[in-house]
């Protein structure tokens, strides 16, 4: 037979089912019971995307889980996890292939303490080129000079910004080169 628990049983988290012999033809009836506990499904939440530089040797990743005893990280393309693949947080050392591809996909799943299926989630590591600013030359301005033309050269950055107490015209931001 198949048993479908009531909402009250589900809400209580447990049900006791009793099995009793019937039609015993003069023999003593027999009883047995089974206790069914309802376990809450696990959850796992990882960061959607983690941004880091290509020259980063390791990236710390951490998941948030419930109703499980831990997390197991998976290396799709050769990355390694330290101290191990079930540490949370864990440091992932990307493989040469992941660095060359400029991304790594890192799935994880919960480690179960019950018979429920594990929760799954994935995070994406995006590796960006290192930002470099070309050195600017120091200069001397005579008092009474009211402005100075700034020039900046940068690579691989989405923007750079000047900082100072004066006013920058038209803006303190510099766009892509």
C-alpha positions as CSV (number, residue, x, y, z in Angstrom):
1,X,0.0,0.0,0.0
2,X,1.0,3.6,-0.5
3,X,0.6,6.1,2.3
4,X,0.0,9.8,1.8
5,X,0.6,11.8,4.9
6,X,-1.9,14.5,6.1
7,X,-0.9,18.1,6.3
8,X,-0.9,17.9,10.1
9,X,1.5,15.0,10.0
10,X,3.8,16.9,7.6
11,X,3.6,20.0,9.9
12,X,4.4,17.9,12.9
13,X,7.4,16.3,11.1
14,X,6.5,12.8,12.2
15,X,3.9,10.1,11.9
16,X,3.5,6.7,13.5
17,X,1.8,4.1,11.4
18,X,0.5,1.0,13.1
19,X,0.1,-2.4,11.4
20,X,-2.3,-4.8,13.0
21,X,-3.2,-8.3,11.9
22,X,-6.9,-9.0,11.4
23,X,-9.0,-12.1,10.7
24,X,-6.7,-14.1,13.0
25,X,-9.0,-17.1,13.2
26,X,-8.7,-17.5,16.9
27,X,-5.0,-16.5,17.0
28,X,-3.7,-13.6,19.0
29,X,-3.5,-10.5,16.9
30,X,0.0,-9.0,16.2
31,X,0.9,-5.3,16.1
32,X,3.9,-3.5,14.8
33,X,4.6,0.1,14.1
34,X,6.8,2.3,11.9
35,X,7.8,5.8,12.7
36,X,8.2,8.1,9.7
37,X,10.1,11.3,10.2
38,X,9.8,14.0,7.6
39,X,13.1,15.8,6.9
40,X,13.2,19.3,5.5
41,X,14.9,19.6,2.1
42,X,18.3,21.1,2.1
43,X,19.1,24.5,0.6
44,X,22.3,25.9,-0.9
45,X,23.1,29.4,-2.0
46,X,26.3,30.4,-3.7
47,X,27.4,33.7,-5.0
48,X,26.2,34.1,-8.7
49,X,29.5,35.5,-9.9
50,X,32.8,36.3,-8.3
51,X,35.1,38.7,-10.1
52,X,38.9,38.5,-9.6
53,X,42.1,39.4,-11.5
54,X,44.0,37.0,-13.7
55,X,47.0,37.1,-11.5
56,X,45.1,36.0,-8.4
57,X,46.5,32.7,-7.1
58,X,43.4,31.7,-5.1
59,X,39.9,32.8,-4.5
60,X,37.9,32.3,-1.3
61,X,34.4,30.9,-2.0
62,X,31.7,30.3,0.6
63,X,28.2,28.8,0.4
64,X,25.2,29.2,2.7
65,X,23.3,25.9,3.4
66,X,20.6,24.7,5.6
67,X,19.3,21.2,6.6
68,X,22.6,19.5,5.6
69,X,25.9,18.7,7.2
70,X,28.2,20.5,4.7
71,X,29.1,21.3,1.1
72,X,31.1,19.5,-1.5
73,X,32.7,21.6,-4.2
74,X,33.4,20.2,-7.6
75,X,36.2,21.0,-10.0
76,X,35.0,21.0,-13.6
77,X,38.2,22.0,-15.4
78,X,41.0,21.1,-13.1
79,X,40.9,23.6,-10.3
80,X,41.8,22.6,-6.7
81,X,40.2,23.3,-3.3
82,X,42.1,24.0,-0.1
83,X,42.1,22.7,2.5
84,X,39.8,20.2,0.7
85,X,36.7,20.0,-1.4
86,X,34.3,20.0,1.5
87,X,35.7,23.0,3.4
88,X,33.3,26.0,3.7
89,X,34.7,28.5,3.1
90,X,37.2,27.0,0.7
91,X,40.0,28.5,-1.4
92,X,39.9,27.5,-5.0
93,X,43.1,27.6,-7.0
94,X,42.1,27.8,-10.7
95,X,43.7,25.6,-13.3
96,X,45.8,26.9,-16.1
97,X,42.9,26.2,-18.5
98,X,40.5,28.2,-16.4
99,X,42.8,31.1,-16.3
100,X,43.3,30.9,-20.1
101,X,39.6,30.7,-20.5
102,X,39.2,33.7,-18.1
103,X,36.4,31.9,-16.2
104,X,35.7,28.9,-14.0
105,X,32.3,27.2,-13.3
106,X,32.2,25.8,-9.8
107,X,29.3,23.7,-8.8
108,X,28.6,22.5,-5.3
109,X,26.1,20.3,-3.6
110,X,25.1,19.8,0.0
111,X,26.3,16.8,2.0
112,X,23.3,15.1,3.5
113,X,22.8,13.9,7.0
114,X,19.5,12.2,5.9
115,X,18.0,10.6,2.8
116,X,16.8,13.8,1.1
117,X,18.4,14.6,-2.2
118,X,21.2,17.2,-2.1
119,X,20.7,20.8,-3.0
120,X,22.7,22.0,-6.0
121,X,24.0,25.5,-6.9
122,X,26.8,26.9,-9.1
123,X,29.1,30.0,-8.9
124,X,31.0,31.6,-11.8
125,X,34.5,32.9,-11.3
126,X,35.4,35.6,-13.9
127,X,39.1,36.5,-14.3
128,X,39.8,39.9,-15.6
129,X,43.1,41.2,-16.9
130,X,45.3,43.1,-14.4
131,X,44.7,46.9,-14.6
132,X,47.9,48.9,-15.3
133,X,48.3,52.6,-15.2
134,X,51.1,54.2,-17.2
135,X,53.3,56.3,-14.9
136,X,52.5,60.0,-15.0
137,X,55.3,62.6,-14.8
138,X,55.3,64.8,-11.8
139,X,55.3,68.5,-12.8
140,X,55.8,71.9,-11.3
141,X,53.2,74.7,-11.8
142,X,53.7,78.3,-11.0
143,X,51.4,79.9,-8.5
144,X,48.6,81.7,-10.3
145,X,48.2,78.8,-12.8
146,X,44.5,78.1,-12.8
147,X,44.4,74.8,-14.5
148,X,46.5,71.8,-15.6
149,X,45.7,69.4,-18.4
150,X,45.6,65.8,-17.1
151,X,46.3,62.8,-19.3
152,X,46.0,59.2,-18.2
153,X,46.6,55.9,-20.0
154,X,45.2,52.7,-18.6
155,X,44.7,49.1,-19.7
156,X,42.0,46.5,-19.0
157,X,40.0,48.7,-16.7
158,X,36.5,49.8,-17.3
159,X,37.4,53.3,-15.9
160,X,39.8,55.2,-13.7
161,X,39.1,58.2,-11.5
162,X,41.2,61.2,-10.4
163,X,41.1,62.2,-6.7
164,X,42.0,65.6,-5.3
165,X,40.5,68.6,-3.5
166,X,40.1,70.8,-6.6
167,X,37.6,70.5,-9.4
168,X,37.9,68.2,-12.4
169,X,36.5,69.5,-15.6
170,X,34.4,68.0,-17.2
171,X,34.7,65.0,-14.8
172,X,37.0,63.1,-12.5
173,X,36.4,59.9,-14.4
174,X,38.2,58.6,-17.5
175,X,36.5,56.0,-19.7
176,X,38.0,53.0,-21.5
177,X,41.1,53.7,-23.5
